[in-house]
Amino acid sequence: MITVTREDKRAVVRPSGDNMVAATIPELRSKMRGILDEGVRDLVVDLEGVSMVDSSGIGLLISAYNSLRKVGGRLAVIHASAELLELFQSMRMHQHFSVSGN
C-alpha cells in the first residue's frame, strides 16, 4: 500500500515494500499522476525502507521531476539509503532535485 500525506499543494509519497522496481511502478505512477493532477506542486518521495530502485523507478522519478518542473513545482527524495544515495549521485540526479539520506 502506498502512503500519501497531503497538505495543500504539498504531498509526501511513501512507496510500499522495500523495492521500487518495474513490478511496483504502475501503481505508484498512477498514484503520483493523480496527485499532480489534483494540483500538488511540491512532491516528496520518502524512500525510508526502500532498498532497491531499478531503471523503472529512476524513470518514474525523472518523469515526476519533468512534470513538476513544467508547472513550477519541485521534487525531493528523502530518506534514501546510503546505496541509493550513491546511485542517485552517480547519475547526477541530485543536480536536478533534492536527494537526501537517512
Summary of the structure (lengths in Angstrom):
residues: 102
radius of gyration: 12.3
end to end distance: 21.5
largest distance: 33.3
contacts: 303
relative contact order: 0.18
helix: 40%
strand: 29%
